[in-house]
């Protein structure tokens, strides 16, 4: 029997070495054994078949539709909403986010609360259930614009004549002090980005992260690009049988550094997202969902 390395099998299966090591550690590849710290994998090994989308999506939809409290749907919708909004400057705490979701009200203890923070929290809940229902759909401009319209509906931005809710930006903007695509070029660049992405026969983790980077560089909307981009990543992970992840607020500095350095050092952003994915796996383990 011939044996090959983790890196060799990762390249062959188009997954990360971390994923292969995880397969080995959980006994998902027959005939593997470890020598010291090195996994030996049969050269004729077959890639484990994952059923994450069926298991996770079915569970999320069941818990949502049956209004199950304190399950994984309850946990994810709150954590994804809180962290994604927090990264963009929301002042709401995780407990306030939870309170809005659970009671459809906001506690008032004397502190002033930005109405947009509340509206965008409620809207983000809607966005999450939307990507869950559209998890198997092909990415399109319409789907992405629908998400933006949903996120910014009834916010102060939606009352500005120049702010295009549910449509591409009208004014030039920057991200992290860096230039982004000019408004008149956005439509063509988004079409090209989606066309190239949708041509990929078997989307992997890096493909999704690369799409996210390019989406954020285009920065197609006047505001809300980060949250839309992270929702898209979650959706595309579900669609392609990849464990999804939530970029926690404490990873914000590493996440932004990863985006800034993507062209020269992809590992920064990849490692940050893989770390977030490892945290998400703990949720799956706790709630007994196979991956």
C-alpha positions as MATLAB code, in Angstrom:
seq = 'XXXXXXXXXXXXXXXXXXXXXXXXXXXXXXXXXXXXXXXXXXXXXXXXXXXXXXXXXXXXXXXXXXXXXXXXXXXXXXXXXXXXXXXXXXXXXXXXXXXXXXXXXXXXXXXXXXXXXXXXXXXXXXXXXXXXXXXXXXXXXXXXXXXXXXXXXXXXXXXXXXXXXXXXXXXXXXXXXXXXXXXXXXXXXXXXXXXXXXXXXXXXXXXXXXXXXXXXXXXXXXXXXXXXXXXXXXXXXXXXXXXXXXXXXXXXXXXXXXXXXXXXXXXXXXXXXXXXXXXXXXXXXXXXXXX';
ca = [
       0.000    0.000    0.000;
       1.295    3.450   -0.936;
       0.715    6.372    1.420;
       0.682   10.106    0.730;
       0.797   13.234    2.873;
      -1.916   15.542    4.142;
      -0.804   18.295    1.746;
      -0.868   15.944   -1.224;
      -4.382   14.684   -0.497;
      -5.571   18.252    0.247;
      -4.410   19.362   -3.199;
      -5.994   16.316   -4.817;
      -9.366   16.840   -3.111;
      -9.213   20.663   -3.328;
      -9.657   21.192    0.397;
      -7.439   22.718    3.071;
      -4.812   20.608    4.904;
      -6.667   21.485    8.107;
      -9.800   19.789    6.729;
      -7.830   16.649    5.831;
      -6.298   16.479    9.310;
      -9.777   16.863   10.751;
     -10.985   13.936    8.606;
      -8.066   11.825    9.859;
      -8.574   12.750   13.514;
     -12.266   11.804   13.327;
     -11.624    8.500   11.546;
     -13.333    9.570    8.331;
     -10.572    8.259    6.034;
     -10.106    4.495    6.155;
      -6.601    3.097    6.545;
      -4.908    6.241    7.873;
      -2.392    6.095   10.699;
      -0.163    8.619   12.395;
       3.608    8.501   12.761;
       4.756   11.071   15.295;
       2.745   14.091   14.153;
       2.429   13.014   10.524;
      -0.692   11.430    9.059;
      -0.170    8.680    6.494;
      -3.061    8.433    4.052;
      -3.618    5.597    1.547;
      -3.023    6.889   -1.969;
      -6.345    5.337   -3.089;
      -8.365    6.921   -0.253;
     -11.723    8.433   -1.200;
     -12.919   11.789   -0.018;
     -15.508   11.501    2.793;
     -19.014   12.349    1.663;
     -20.421   15.211    3.691;
     -24.079   15.936    4.169;
     -23.706   19.195    6.005;
     -26.209   21.159    3.922;
     -28.967   18.615    4.462;
     -28.251   18.207    8.165;
     -27.708   21.858    9.044;
     -30.232   23.497    6.715;
     -32.987   21.078    7.629;
     -32.289   21.638   11.307;
     -32.193   25.426   10.958;
     -35.413   25.542    8.954;
     -37.170   23.126   11.311;
     -36.214   25.164   14.370;
     -37.174   28.422   12.656;
     -40.528   27.176   11.390;
     -41.405   25.588   14.713;
     -40.147   28.553   16.760;
     -37.733   26.398   18.771;
     -36.055   28.412   21.518;
     -32.409   28.040   22.529;
     -31.510   25.746   19.624;
     -28.832   26.234   17.007;
     -31.018   28.494   14.822;
     -31.652   30.718   17.827;
     -27.922   30.846   18.601;
     -26.674   31.460   15.069;
     -29.132   34.187   14.061;
     -28.253   36.185   17.177;
     -24.495   35.665   17.009;
     -24.219   36.347   13.275;
     -26.349   39.482   13.557;
     -24.610   40.840   16.654;
     -21.061   40.266   15.422;
     -21.623   41.442   11.849;
     -23.329   44.633   13.034;
     -20.727   45.179   15.765;
     -17.902   45.014   13.230;
     -19.641   47.852   11.366;
     -19.960   50.031   14.467;
     -23.304   49.082   16.036;
     -23.466   50.015   19.728;
     -25.953   47.290   20.634;
     -24.648   44.608   22.977;
     -25.097   40.908   22.393;
     -27.707   40.796   25.151;
     -29.638   43.685   23.581;
     -29.500   41.902   20.237;
     -30.805   38.752   21.890;
     -33.560   40.730   23.619;
     -34.716   42.264   20.318;
     -34.839   38.839   18.690;
     -36.612   37.106   21.557;
     -39.123   39.806   22.501;
     -39.301   42.127   19.471;
     -38.719   44.995   21.907;
     -35.690   46.880   23.215;
     -34.885   47.373   26.893;
     -34.422   50.980   27.959;
     -32.210   51.664   30.943;
     -31.630   55.351   30.384;
     -28.975   55.076   27.661;
     -29.676   56.540   24.239;
     -30.078   53.975   21.469;
     -29.526   54.609   17.776;
     -32.715   53.716   15.895;
     -30.680   52.563   12.897;
     -28.882   50.018   15.104;
     -32.269   48.606   16.061;
     -33.661   48.624   12.527;
     -30.557   47.036   11.022;
     -30.627   44.348   13.711;
     -34.231   43.469   12.917;
     -33.470   43.640    9.198;
     -30.421   41.397    9.578;
     -32.633   38.744   11.186;
     -34.744   38.863    8.012;
     -31.634   38.641    5.837;
     -30.528   35.495    7.640;
     -33.811   33.702    7.101;
     -33.677   34.846    3.447;
     -30.252   33.281    2.815;
     -31.444   30.136    4.537;
     -34.364   29.854    2.123;
     -32.078   30.707   -0.806;
     -29.154   28.552    0.351;
     -29.232   26.346   -2.753;
     -29.791   29.187   -5.207;
     -27.109   30.364   -7.607;
     -25.585   33.712   -6.620;
     -27.032   36.526   -8.705;
     -27.213   40.305   -8.770;
     -30.902   40.132   -7.864;
     -30.280   37.984   -4.799;
     -27.507   40.296   -3.607;
     -29.570   43.439   -4.227;
     -32.531   41.869   -2.419;
     -30.300   41.358    0.622;
     -29.227   45.002    0.564;
     -32.799   46.239    0.260;
     -33.786   44.021    3.177;
     -30.882   45.221    5.345;
     -31.373   48.960    4.772;
     -35.166   49.110    4.659;
     -36.679   51.769    6.961;
     -33.268   53.053    8.089;
     -32.254   56.709    7.928;
     -30.213   55.858    4.815;
     -33.377   54.738    3.046;
     -34.778   58.263    3.418;
     -31.874   59.870    1.533;
     -32.571   60.589   -2.134;
     -28.988   59.797   -3.169;
     -28.819   56.501   -1.251;
     -29.826   53.602   -3.473;
     -31.494   51.008   -1.253;
     -31.388   47.660   -3.003;
     -29.305   49.039   -5.850;
     -25.676   49.856   -6.586;
     -24.056   53.011   -5.222;
     -24.427   56.385   -6.884;
     -21.507   58.107   -5.163;
     -17.826   57.170   -4.928;
     -16.835   55.597   -1.603;
     -13.750   54.155    0.074;
     -13.057   51.189    2.337;
     -10.278   51.458    4.894;
      -8.982   54.550    3.115;
      -8.614   52.626   -0.147;
     -10.332   53.365   -3.438;
     -13.180   51.142   -4.561;
     -14.868   50.651   -7.916;
     -16.429   53.803   -9.326;
     -20.248   53.779   -9.487;
     -20.497   53.640  -13.289;
     -18.229   50.552  -13.347;
     -19.930   48.577  -10.569;
     -22.564   46.796  -12.642;
     -20.072   45.415  -15.166;
     -17.597   44.381  -12.485;
     -20.291   42.624  -10.461;
     -21.473   40.768  -13.549;
     -17.896   39.688  -14.268;
     -17.290   38.635  -10.652;
     -20.485   36.565  -10.530;
     -19.897   35.066  -13.957;
     -16.386   33.913  -13.023;
     -17.523   32.593   -9.656;
     -20.516   30.712  -11.030;
     -18.287   29.017  -13.608;
     -16.342   27.211  -10.869;
     -17.290   23.546  -11.084;
     -16.593   22.697   -7.440;
     -16.480   25.722   -5.156;
     -14.120   25.342   -2.206;
     -13.439   27.369    0.928;
     -10.791   29.563   -0.705;
     -13.098   30.330   -3.648;
     -15.683   31.720   -1.233;
     -13.107   33.839    0.602;
     -11.715   35.104   -2.726;
     -15.243   36.100   -3.830;
     -15.677   37.965   -0.537;
     -12.431   39.879   -1.038;
     -13.369   40.890   -4.587;
     -16.891   41.837   -3.514;
     -15.517   44.111   -0.785;
     -12.989   45.665   -3.188;
     -15.813   46.520   -5.602;
     -17.884   47.761   -2.624;
     -21.006   47.841   -4.803;
     -23.358   49.499   -2.321;
     -23.186   52.906   -0.667;
     -23.220   51.245    2.749;
     -23.806   47.759    4.154;
     -21.227   45.965    2.004;
     -19.504   44.159    4.876;
     -22.693   42.681    6.277;
     -23.961   41.657    2.841;
     -20.583   40.120    2.053;
     -20.537   38.043    5.245;
     -24.114   36.870    4.678;
     -23.093   35.752    1.177;
     -20.166   33.763    2.594;
     -22.474   31.986    5.043;
     -24.947   31.173    2.272;
     -22.277   29.916   -0.105;
     -20.774   27.661    2.562;
     -24.187   26.059    3.027;
     -24.673   25.691   -0.718;
     -21.314   23.982   -1.211;
     -21.338   21.602    1.777;
     -18.718   23.624    3.641;
     -18.918   24.332    7.362;
     -19.999   28.005    7.586;
     -18.547   30.491   10.033;
     -19.235   33.731   11.881;
     -16.535   36.414   11.941;
     -16.566   37.359   15.608;
     -16.053   41.010   16.571;
     -12.862   40.063   18.446;
     -11.441   38.888   15.099;
     -12.170   42.248   13.466;
      -8.553   43.445   13.422;
      -7.310   40.167   11.889;
     -10.221   40.080    9.457;
      -9.511   43.591    8.157;
      -5.793   42.872    7.975;
      -6.582   39.754    5.968;
      -8.681   41.724    3.493;
      -5.964   44.375    3.156;
      -3.230   41.810    2.535;
      -5.162   39.299    0.415;
      -3.203   39.894   -2.770;
       0.172   39.399   -1.111;
      -0.599   37.051    1.819;
      -3.817   35.077    1.435;
      -3.022   33.115    4.599;
      -3.977   36.051    6.861;
      -7.625   36.057    5.834;
      -7.774   32.291    5.277;
      -6.448   31.584    8.777;
      -8.875   34.065   10.337;
     -11.842   32.462    8.579;
     -10.611   28.934    9.346;
     -10.324   29.895   13.009;
     -13.910   31.187   12.902;
     -14.924   27.939   11.202;
     -13.326   25.916   14.011;
     -15.454   27.864   16.490;
     -18.563   27.120   14.440;
     -17.754   23.406   14.497;
     -18.055   23.569   18.282;
     -21.672   24.684   17.831;
     -22.304   21.769   15.471;
     -20.705   19.330   17.924;
     -22.755   20.692   20.827;
     -26.045   20.438   18.947;
     -25.162   17.027   17.504;
     -25.024   18.032   13.826;
     -22.674   15.977   11.658;
     -20.209   17.604    9.298;
];
